[in-house]
Amino acid sequence: MNHEPVIGLEIHAQLLTKSKIFCSCSTEFGAPPNTHTCPVCLGMPGVLPVLNRTVVDYALRMALATNCAVAPLSRFARKNYFYPDLPKGYQISQYELPIAEHGHILIEVNGETKRIGITRIHMEEDAGKLIHDPYRPVSSVDFNRTGVPLIEIVSEPDIRTPEEAGAYLRQLRAILRYLEICDGNMEEGSFRCDANISVRPVGVDTLGTRTELKNMNSFKHVENALACEIERQGSLIEDGKKVVQETRLWDPAKGITVSMRSKEEAHDYRYFPDPDLLPLVIDEQWVEEIQRSLPELPAAKKSRFITDYELPSYDAELLTASRALADYFEACVNHFPEPKTVSNWVMGSLLAALNAENKTIEQTPVTPERLAELLRLIDSGVISGKIAKTVFDEMVSSGNAPETIVREKGLVQITDTDAIAEIIQKVLADYPKEVSDYKGGKTKLLGFFVGQVMKATRGKANPKLVNEILKEML
């Protein structure tokens, strides 16, 4: 196809504050419907909103982490539209004067680094949630989410492929989680993505007619929905038809996008400054305090892991995907200074065990210190790598120390050469034909003999000694 897609993403991130943006109601997820509400977030007559300072702190953290310019003066606006989950008939957001603009982050796709611009970051309140009755033509509304603080992060139309969109989303989510201002849970709706996409002929600078995609609650859904919409718009253009500006929903079951409604323009919302809220003034000292409090961010940590620990880019990216996982890795390396060995165990056995139990790294029963103890047992020759996997599984299930497990289960590696030679002698006596074949030139049978010895010793024989003695005796 002689066309290219142009993609811009709008991310809504729910902030991890204890109370809502303009009132003191709780933001806790999962409470019974309409129990976290008050006259302010329900829009009752005569009430006034009061801005939550922590929301501003968190918005500033994200602004600085994404290289945005912080506005010394920003203003809240009313975004007017009528929907059952919006009790006031308008949403308090920011429009002409957002808190931050003109930022960027770097993403990596297929080994290449690309800069994605960020148009703006602004604060706003969330709407409620409609719950549709599956048996009757009735919908209920839960206002618990009304007034929960959000930041909206709007990208420049710099994204060209679904893979770039996925990489951008993952990087933003990682930054939010490193800053500890959003849990990034797409399934619960605390990290939501809308995509604006158009298709234009290659080499043309003007943008085509765009559609907006909604209802994408995973990275894979975003990538699949974008791929589908690129194909749909491209086919329309090639057939001489026009793309209609509209909002479309992603149907993951059918793998298609479906029309939802015509796309609104900014003027449709009749924005105007909220008369109940003063302009927000942010001085340089406030910004400097936030800047000093920022942690090492994912990109910088990944670069350091590659440089300081000499890890491959793949390892470094996976290990820095979450702050907790990166901290676990470094804590383990502090106790066992072999970074690549630690990386292999963390990315392999540890993450596999956690995924099997649907647990996070914060919930692991194997502490960094215990994993380092296990690696020292392998390094010192007390147990083999194969036995270590059995010990690790027991550590996961029981939480016991590796030395305790090795001692109680009698798993200490056999390093006595006489004992190993005796076992090898018996194995060779049991397989005379294979011995004859080996001596006749079928040297690959060495692996067969090693396997038989390890089987006879239940994996406890030192593999290096087994190989040496076997070759000598054969």
ZIURZI-V918175 format. One record per helix or strand. SS is the DSSP state (h for helix, s for strand). FROM is the first residue (numbers start at 1). TO is the last residue. If there is no record, write none. Layout:
# ZIURZI-V918175
SS,FROM,TO ; SS,FROM,TO
This chain:
# ZIURZI-V918175
s,3,14 ; s,19,19 ; s,26,26 ; h,53,65 ; s,69,70 ; s,73,74 ; s,76,80 ; s,90,94 ; s,100,109 ; s,112,125 ; s,129,132 ; s,139,142 ; s,149,155 ; s,159,159 ; h,162,179 ; s,191,201 ; s,211,214 ; h,219,238 ; s,246,251 ; s,256,262 ; h,266,269 ; s,272,273 ; s,280,281 ; h,284,293 ; h,298,309 ; h,313,319 ; h,323,335 ; h,339,356 ; h,361,363 ; h,368,379 ; h,385,398 ; h,402,409 ; s,414,414 ; h,417,430 ; h,432,439 ; h,443,456 ; s,461,461 ; h,463,473
